[in-house]
Amino acid sequence: MCSSSSKKQLTILFTPFDGFGHVYGCIGIAEALKKRGHRIIFGVTTGWKGKLLPYGFEEILYGEETIPSQIHTNTIKLLGNELRKNSYGQLEIFHHHAQCSFVNMVKNGEPFLRDLVKKVKPDIIIIDHYVCQPSLVSAGVPWIWLFSANPLGLSEENCSPRNSGYATDSDRNQWDRFRKEVKRIYEPLWEEFNQWLIEQSAAPLTKQMWPFFQNS
């Protein structure tokens, strides 16, 4: 077996969503890659300043000074009471609002990410996000989509719909009804975002594993 020092060093760019779980999930993978001799760079919001340096990673910061994961805190403060509703009630307000916030976040961060890719010139990009970022998936660089939030939330016909609360052995007619409601609520946002992706020269979405992201 070749030693790690004899292998080519890759520049690996991580672009996690601004959330503790997303960033820490990436840190675990990044540590293993760094031990194999690769250069690790994180593109993160300014709230993470200095928090990744102790691991030996490089940081490139963007956006206004915020507390890490502040978007989640703000959402819960604003709409936390919506979580008292049943799964259908949560869809209309809480989950739809959250997805709109994620889409707007991606659009606002797009100029930074384009510059980030040009500056770093990564060999591989690892993306942990709910929403597709065109500057990353169309950069001409191999990319990997990491879904640390909830792998069981990915679309699979033999699994109950995410956020439904249905058991795996529950009535599948209920699954179909819930999926139709999800489509009704999200379809306008999906159509608008998909068109924006195409305008950014990215491939259109396919609604396979996750409706707002391409399969890597």
N, C-alpha and C positions, 0 to 999 in steps of 0.2 A: 504493500500500500504506500502511495506517495505521501510524503509529509505535507502539512498544510502550507509550509513556507515555499514549497516547490510549485505550488499551483498559482495560476494567474490571480492577481488581486483584482476584484471587481469593485466598482463604486456602486453601492446599493442605496437607493433613495427611498425612504419611508415617508408617506404622506398620510398620517392617520387623522381621522375625524377628531375634533376638539372635545375629547371625553376621556376620563381616566381609564376606563376599560379598554378603549381603542388604543390609546398610547401605550399602556402597560402590556397589552397583548403584543404589540409590535416590539417593545423592548425585549421581551423574552426571546423572540425569533432573532432579533438583531444581535443579541449577546452571543447566540450560537454561531451566527455568521461572522461576527468579529473575531471569535476564537479561531476561526478557520482562515483568518488573515485578510478579511475583506474590509474595505473602507465603508463606514456607515454614516449616512447623513439623514437627519430628520428635518423635514419642512413642517414647522408647527407655528401656531399662533404665539404671540408675544408672552402670553401668560405662562408659557412653559420655559421661559428664559432661565438658563442655568440648571434646569432640572435633569437634562439628559447628558450634560457634560461629565458628571461623575462616572458614567458608564463607558466613557471613552468615545462617545459619539460626537459628531459635529451637529451644530444647530444652525438652521437658517430660519429666521423669524419673520412673521408678517402680521399685519393688522394692528388694531389698537390694543393698548395694554388692558388685558382682562384677567380675570381669575380663571384658571383652567376649568373646563367643563361648565362654564357659566351659562351657556345656551340651555343646558338641561335644567339647571336651577331656575332660570327665568321661566321656562315652559311650565315647570311644576307649580311655581308660584302663581302663574297666570291661570292655569287650567287644571290644577291638581284635583279640584272637586269633580271634574268630568270623569275621573277614574272611579268614582263611586257608582257610575252607571254600568249597565250591562255591556257586553261586547259590542253590540250594535250602536248603543249610545256613544261609546267611546270613539267609534270610527268617525262619526260625523264631525266631531269637534276636535278632540284631542289628537288623534293620529293624523288627521288631515292637516291640522295646524302645524304639527311637528314636521310632516313631510314638506309642506310649503316652506318652512324655515330652512330645511336642509337644502332645498332647491335654490333658494335665494342665497344661501351661504356659498354654494358652488359657483353661482354666477358672479358673485362679488369677488370671489377668490381667484377667478380664472386668469386675470392679468398677472397676478403674482406667480401662479403655477407655470405659466408660459415662460416667464423670465427665469424661474427656478430651474426648469429643465435645461434651458440654454446655458445657464451658469454652471450647473453641476455636471452636465453631460453624463448622466448615469448609464451604467450597463444594464441595470434592472430597476424597475420601479415596483414597490409593494404598496398597494393602496388599501386602506381600511376605511371605508366610507359607505354610507347608505345610497349615495347618488353619484352617478357617473361624471367624471371630470374630463372633458374633451381634450384639454391640453396634455393630459397624462396618457390616455388610451390611444391618442393619435400622434404621439411623439416619435414614432418610428423606433421605439425601444421596447424590448420585452417587458411585459407588466403582469403582475399577479394580483388578483383581487382577494384580499383577506376579509372574511366576514366574521369578526370576533364577537359581534353583538349577540348573535343567536343562530348558529348553524341550522337548528331545527326550524327556523323561520323561513328558510328558503322554500320556494315553491316545489312541491312534489305531490303528485296526485294521490299517493298512498299515505300521506301525512295530513292530519287535520289542518285547516288554514291557520296561519299565524294570527295571533291576537283574538282568535275565536273562542278559546277556552274549551273547545270540544275535545273529548278523549279520542284516542286512536281507534277505539272500538265503538264509537258513537254512530248514530244514523248518518249515512253519507248524503242523504237528501238535505240534511241540515248544512253540511259542508258546502254543497252546491249553492244553497240559498245565501250563505254568508259570502261566498266568493262573488256572487252576482252583485251583492251590495257593495263589496269592496270595489268592484269594477265601476259601478255607478258613481261612487264618490270620487275615485281617483282618476277616472278616465280623462276629464278635462285638463287636469294638471299634467297628466302623463303626455297627452297629445301636445300641449304647449311646450313642455320640456323636451320632448323628442324632436320637435321642429327646431328648437334652439340648438340642440346638439348637432343636427345636420347643418345648420347655418355656421357652426364652428368647425366644419369640415370633419366631424366625427361620424362614425358609422351609426345608423339608426338602432334603437333598442329593439330587442326581440321578445321581451317578456318571458324569458325562459326560467332562469333560477330566481331572479329578483327583478321586478318590473322596471326599476329605475337604474339598472346597471347592466352592462354587457357581460357576457361570459368571457373570462380571460382564457 
